[in-house]
């Protein structure tokens, strides 16, 4: 069920992303939820237990550590309650399953400080309610799961009527849609595509499963020397075509043999083809075992030790080396772009996690950064409203005191750092830094990816939008004109300093034109810095 759910959501992640209310090119709910459920699947897949409660615990742990974005965190909380409900169960009855979904919803609602209807919570609640009602008339587990799916879909359809902004834009809640895909995957995994047949992935499906299990966020959790079986080996065998043995094909026998010479095994087959993925030190033994039953129509081998060294070098989410000596304070910020990293370090940040709009870091990424800091205490600046919940989850998973400064933008994070005092107590720093967040206005310029209308403002695909503190205020076909109009809405009599951060798609020449425009305002100081951030050609702060 978990495997198919992970696969189903991964295939539909782009569609979930497209449901983002704002027409900006960084809608990432589908990506976040997909990576979250993939982490849960990996944890379940690595368990050797057939005890339902144990597998539920593995799922909850994997989801917790892999949770990304608000919807990913809420999903992890749903299945935290789900797993607690079944922790003593060897197997699940229909009542057990229905109650687990119900307990999961209760846990998720408690985890959110101010639950909002019209979101993933609503979808989860409608699904659980339908399951609890269905179990009154049946003891069939599949019928209960079907009811949960149908109830969740009803809840999803209601999200626009419960959350006005969804109705205005004409979409259902993206997180709720992601949860429906997960539940549909559960049902498909439980019942099979046809009757009770085993779910058999095709070649594309298997490739996606393998890619999911190798997602780069996993690579940093171990050293190259710890890779036990160094070759990622794949093969596809056409059964009965020039086999080297008269032995009848037995999938269980082949699987057991391969399990003895490797790990991370996937071995599936239908009447015509065997598909294998395994990590081993003996690729030739894998291929030899396959040739017994037919011809090798496809083979692939990767040296994972070499891959891991490359991935860790290039994609390590924390940009600094682990401190060898204990330090008093770690200040950890999330940002994307070399220029932003340099700026944050110049302000006193000790560690930067690569991420933000286009890729929210997971709870585990934040935990890892805290642990690697070798500090006695830590402050975390999420710099994105969609990362705050994952950061808060990390607090309970580390051994040192950690405070989260609830910065929702890069501009807020930089302003907060001006109030950081390395001699102050942790909570005093948190309070002082958060008090400073309201002293800055955060502006973002980006292109619209579709036509829509929000808060009475018509937005045209391809035009540049000016977003101020989360609200779209400007739509203009010219990037400079749009930025200038946005600044006019941001500047007031109390404004003193304007900072322009140039992104990957911005230019210094255009930034200087924008700065020249500000000459019409008296007593304003303007700074221009290279930020290198994706998605937003210009980030602008007004203090």
N, C-alpha and C positions, 0 to 999 in steps of 0.2 A: 504493500500500500504506500509506504513512504517513498520507495524507489520510483514508482509510477507517478506519484504526486510531484516529486522533484522534477521528473522528466517533463510532465505536462506543463508545469509552470514555466520551466526554462524555455520551452517551445513558444510559449505565449507571452514572454516577458515584454517584448516590444509592443504588443497590443496594450498591455497594462500600462506601460510607460506613456502611451499615446493618450491615456485618459487624464493626464495631468491637467489640472484646471488652468494654470497659466500656460499660454502657448509659447513656452520657452524651450530651447533645445536641451534642457537638462532634466526632463522628467525621468525619474529613476526609481519609481516605486516598484515596477516590475523587476528591474535588475536587483534592487535591494532584497525583495522578498525571495526571488529565485536563488540568490546566493545564500540567503538565510536557510532555506529549506534544503539546499544542497549540502550545507554544513551539517544539518540534522541527518540527512541520508548517509553522509560519510560516517558519522558516528555510529549509526545503526548498522551500517554495512561492516564496520570493523568489529562489532560485537560477535562473539561466538556463541551467545546464548540463544535458546529458543523459548525462554521465559518471557511472556508478554510484558510483565512489569519491568523486567530488566531492560528490554528493548525500549520501552517507554521512557525509562530514565536516560538511556543513551540518546534518544531523540531529543529530549528536553535539554540535555547538556550541550549537544551539538548546536541546537537552535540558539541557546543562550550565548554561546561563544561566537557564533557566526552572525548574530543579529545585526542588521544594518538598517538604518533609517527607522522612522517611527513605526511604520507598518511592519517591518521586520521584528522590531522589539515587541510589539503587541502580539504578533504571531508566536513569538517565543513564549510569551506569558500565557497565551491560550493553551499551549501544549505543556507548559509547566504545570498548570492546574490539571490538565488531562492526564499527565503522567503520574501525578500524585494520587489521582483517583484510582489508578490501576496498578500501583506499585506492588501490591501483594498478590496479583492475579497471575495464574499460570496461563489461562486462556480467558477470552472475553465472551460473555453472553450478550444478548441484545441489550439487556438492561445495563450491564457494565459499560457497554459502548455509549449508550445514550447518556448515562450519568457522567461519563468521562468528558463528553463534549460540554455538558451543563456545568460541571465543575471548572472546566477550562474557561468558560465565559465569565464565571464569577471571579476567578483569579485575575483575568485580564481587566475587568472593570475596576477591581481594587487597585491594580497597578497604575492606572491612569488617574492622575490627580483630579482632573476635571473631564470626565468622560463626555464625548460629543456624539450625539446620534447622527446618523447619516454617514457613518464611517465604517471601517472594518469591524468595529465592536457591534454595530447593529446587525451586520451580516452574520457574525458569529452567534449572536443571541437568537436570531430567527432560526438559524440552523439547529441550534441546541434545543430550542422550544419544540420544533417539529419532531426532532428525534425522541424527546421525552413523551410527546403525545402519541407517537407511533408505537412506542413500546407498550402502551396500554392495551393494544390489540394484536400484537404479534411478538413471537420470540425469535423471529428470523433476523439475524444480524444484517444481512444484505438489504432487507426491507427498511431497517432502521437507518442504514447508511444512505439509502436512496432518499429517505425522508429528510435527512440532514441536508443533503445536496439541494433538494427542492425548496426546503425552507430557507436555505442560504440565498438561493436565487430570488426568492420573494423579497427577502431583506434587501438584496442588492437593488432590485427594481424600485424599492421605496427610498433609497438614499437621496435621490434628487429632491423628493418632497420634504425630506427632513433637514437637508442642508441647502439653503437657498442658493449658494454660489454654484453648486452642482447643477441645479435647475436652470440657472441663468446661462451657464456655458453649454448645457445640454449633454452632460456626461454622467455616468454613474461613478461611485467612489472607486478609485483605482485600487486601494488596498483591499476593499471588499471584493472586487473582481479577482484579485490575486488569490484571496482565500477560497473563492468559489472554484478556481482552477485546482487548488490543493485538494479540496473535498471531492471534486470530480475524479481526480487522480486516485484518491483513496477508494472510491467506489469501483473504478476500473480495475485497480489492483486486487480488490476483494473478490470481484465477480469474474474477472477475466473478460477479454473482448468478446468471447463467444462461450456462453455457459460458464463452466469452471476451468476453461483451458488456461494454461500458463501464459502470462504476458510475454511475448517474444518480440524483442526489438528488431527492426530492420537494420540495414547497414548504417543508415544515417542516424538512427536512434542510438545505436551502440557507440558511434563516434561521439555523440553528444554526452552520453553517460560517462565515457572515458574522460572527455574534456572537463566535465563537471568535477570528477574526482581528482583532477589535477589542477584545480583552480589555484592561481598563484598565491592567494592568501594563506594557503596551507603550507607552502614551501618554507616559509620562514620559521616554522615551529620546530624544526630539527636541523641538525648540522649534516653536511654532506657525508661525514664519516658514519653517521647513524643509519644510512640507507643500507638495509640488509641485502636486498636483491636489486642489483643495479641496472637491469635492462628491462625496459617496458616493452613487452613483446606482444604482438597481435598477429592473428592469422585467421583466414577464412578458408574452410575446407569444403570442397564439393564432394559430398558423400557418394561412394561407390565408383568414382572415376579413377581408374588405375590405382587402387589401394595396394599397399605393400604387404598387406596381411589379409587372410581370409576371415579374420575375427569380426564378428558382428558388432556394429557400433552400439556402444552403451554409454550414454551421456554421463551417468553417475560414475562409472568406472573412470572415464577420461577426466572428469572433474576431480575425483579423488587423487588421481595420479598427479595432475598439475598442481593441486593444492600441496602435494608433498615436495614439490621442487620450486615453490614460489609462494607469493601472496597477492593480495589485491586482485583476486581471481574473478573474472566473469566468463562463464562458459555456457552458451545457449545454443539451441539447435532446433531445426524443424526437420521435415522429411528429406530435405535436399542439402542443407547447408549447416555447418558448424561454425560458430564465431567464438573466438577466444581472445581475451585480454588477460595478461598475467605479468607480474613483476618477478623476475627470476635472474639467476646468474647463469642459466643454461638455456639460452634461446634455441639451440640446436635440438635439445631434448623435447622442447615444445613442438617444434616443427616435425620431428621424427614421430612423435605420438600422433600428430594429426595425419601424417602420410599413411598411417596404418589403415585409415578409413576412407581415404580418397586423395584427390589432388589439391595442392595448395594454390588457390586462385588469387590469394592476396596475403602478403606478409609485411610486417613493419617492425622495426626495432629502434629504440632510442636509448642512448646512454644517459640514465637519469642522474648519475653523479655529476656528469658534465653539465646537464641541463640545470641541475639544482644550483651549481656554483654560479652559472650565468644568471639565473633568475634572482638569486639572493643578492648578487652584485647590482643588478639593474632595477629590481622591483621591491627591494626591502622598504616597507612602509615607513619605517623610522629612519630618518636621514643620518643620525649620528651613531657613532660607535658606543657600545656600553661603557659607562664610566667604570674604571677599575677600582677607584677609591670611593667609599660612601660619601655622598654629598648631602647637604642639609635640605635643599629645595630642588625639585624638578618642576619646571613650568613647560607644559606640553600643549602645543597648539596644532590645530588641523588646518592645513591650507594646501593649495595646489598651484605650483609655479615656482621656479627658481628664485625669481625676484622677491616674491612674498616670503619665501623661506629666509632669504637674506635680511629682509626688513624685520621679520619677527625676531631673528637672532640678535639684531642690533638693538632691539627693545628689551632684551633680557630673556627671551624664550630659550630654553635649553634643548628641547627636542621638538621636532616637527613631524607630524604624521601626514604623509601624502594622501590627500583626499579632499572632498568637499562636494561641490555641486555635481560633478560627473561621476564620482565614485565615493559614496559614504563609507568610511572605515567601519569595520565591525567592532562589536564589543571586545572581541579577542585582540584585535589590532591595538585597541586602547590599553587593555590589560598588559599586553606585551610591551608597549612603550613604557608604561609605569614600572614594570618589573625590570626592564633593561636600564632604566635610569639610575638604579642603585642609590636611590634617594631615601631620606628619612620621611619625607612628606612630599605631596605633589599637588599642583594646581593644573586643571585641564581647561583649555579654551576650545570648545567645539567649533565656534565661528560659523555655525549653520544650525538653524532650528531643527533640522531633520537628524542631527547627530546627538542632540542633547540627551535623549532617552537612552541611547546606547552607552553614552559616557556615564550616565548615572548607574546603569547596570554594572559597569566595570568597578565602581567603588566597592561593591560587596564581594568582589572576586580577588582583591589584592590584600596584602598584609600590612600596608602602611596607610596612614591617614591621607585621604584624597578629598579635595573640594572641587566642585564643578562651577566654573564661572559661566553663567548662561548667556554667552555671547552668541548672537544669531547671524552676524555678518563679520567679514574680514575687518571692516572699519571698526566695529565694536570691539573686536579682539585687540586691535592695535591701540585703541583708546584705553582699554582696560589695563594694558601693560604699563601705561604711564602712571598708574596708581599702584603698581606692584612695589612692595617694600620687602626685600629679602630678610630684613630683621624682624618683621612682624609675624604674629601668630597666623596660622592657616586660616582660621575663620575670620580674623580681622582683615586679611588680604582679600578673601572672597567678598566680604561685605563692601569694602572700599572699592574694589574693582567693579562689582556689579552696580554700585551707586553711580559709577562714571558712565555706564552704558547709555543712559538717557541724554548725555551731553553731546552725542554725535548722531547725525542723520546719515543714513547709508543709501547711496544711489547706485543703481546698476543699469548698464546699457547692454541690450542684447537684441537679436533679431527674432521676430515672431515666426513661428513655424506653421501657423494656420490662421485663417480668418476667425474672429470671434468678437464677442462684446462682453465686457466686464465693467461693472459699476457705471454703466451708461457710456463707456468709452469704446468706440469702434476700433478694432485692431485689424490691420491688414497684413496678411502673410508677406514676409520679406521686409516689412518696415522695421524701424528701430523703436524699441520700447524703452521708456524711462521708468524704472521701478524704484520707488522710494519707500524704504522700510516695509517691503512686502506688498506694496500697492502700486499697480500700474497707473501712472499719471500722464504719460506722454506716448503718443504714436506719431512717428514722423519718418518720411522716406529717406531723409538725409541724416547720417549719424551725427554730424557736428551740430546741425540745427536741433536735433532731438536732444542732444546732451545739454545744449545751452538752455532749452526750454525746461529741462528737468532741473537744472541748477537754479533757474529763476523761481521754481516752486520750493526749492530747498533752503534758499538763503533768506534770512530775516535780519532784523536789527541787532540780534545777539551774535550773529555769525562772525567768526574771526579768522579761522584757518580752513582753507580748501585743499584737500589732497587728492590728486588724480593718479590712479594706478593703471598703467598701460598693460593690457592683456595681450595674448598671443595674436589676436586679430586687430589690435590697435596700432597706431603709429605715434612716434614722438612728435612728428610734424603736426598731426591733427590735435594732439594733446596741447601743444603750444598755442594753436589757434583758439582752443577752448579757454586756455589760461588768459589769452589776450582779451577775450570777450569779457572776462571778469574785471577788466580795468574800469568798467563803468561803475563798479561798486567801490566805494571808498573804504579805506582801513581794512582791507582783506589781504591776508597773506596766502599765496598759492604755492604749493609744492607739487612736483611731478616726479614719480618714481616708476621704474620698470617692475611690473608685478608678474608678468608672464602667465597670468591665469587663463585657463580655457573658458569658452562659452561667452564670457563678458569682455568685450574689447576695452571697456573702461569701468572701473570701480571708483566711485567718488564719495569722499566723506566730507561733511560740513560740520565743523565744531565751533 
